[in-house]
Structure formats: structure tokens, C-alpha cells
Amino acid sequence: MNTAQRKTVHVLVVDDSKTVQLLQRVVLEEAGHSVSLASNGQQALEIVHANPRAFDLVLSDIDMPQLDGFGLLSELRKSHTKEELPVILISSMEKDVVKSKGMELGANECYTKQNFNTTQLLSVVGSYSAHS
């Protein structure tokens, strides 16, 4: 698919690391996407519930205060299907743990931070621009 057919993806980045938030925001915005930020799962839930159709994709860390990424995913799946609001989990936890629990709870995709770089970030988000 060429770039002319892709649309801007509105991404909610959920991570308690300001560095990760900044990096993902800069990379995604430079690629033409729109980015909103949340520092934990509870804040992300409040943002999504205030405007349920605002986001095309959620990129979430797992290990966060107040409500972790698994809890966020579980809550989001009560009101949004995988197709309505794709959720991608990115964590420093072991790949098998992330993938098995994440997929069981309804994640669209799961990655470990060790293997997730900016090229892959753009590729993953870009793949959702065709769906949104």
C-alpha cells in the first residue's frame, strides 16, 4: 500500500516513562500520526472513556502504577472489541509471559521492549492506518 492511501492514526501511548512517551511521540508525529499520552492505565481509561471513538490504536506498557497494562487491556475489552480499538502491549517482561497473558486478555499484538525499535514502531502503527 502506498503512502497516499494511508491515513493518520490517532495513537494513545500509555507508559509511565516520560522518555518512552517522548520517543514514541516524536517518531510517530514525524511520520504524520497524531499522539496522545497517558502515564498509567487508569489515566488511559479515563481518556478513552471521555471520548470512546477518538483513538485508532493504543500502545501500552505493562508495568505501570495505579493500573497496569494488563488491567487496562482487560477494562478496554469490556467496551471495545479488538477491531474497534486495537491494543498493542510493549513490555520489558519476558516475551512468553507478555504474549500468553496479553493475547488471553485480547491484545492485538505483544512485543518486548528489547526487540522493539523505531522502525518496528512505525511499521506496526502503519499497518493499522489501513484499517482505521
Protein Blocks (a to p, Z undefined) as FASTA:
>chain_A
ZZklpccdddddddfbfklmmmmmmmmmmnopacdddfbfklmmmmmmmmmmlpgbdcdd
fbdghiafklmmmmmmmmocfklmccddddfbdfklmmmmmmmnopabdcdfklmcfklm
mmmmmmmmmmZZ
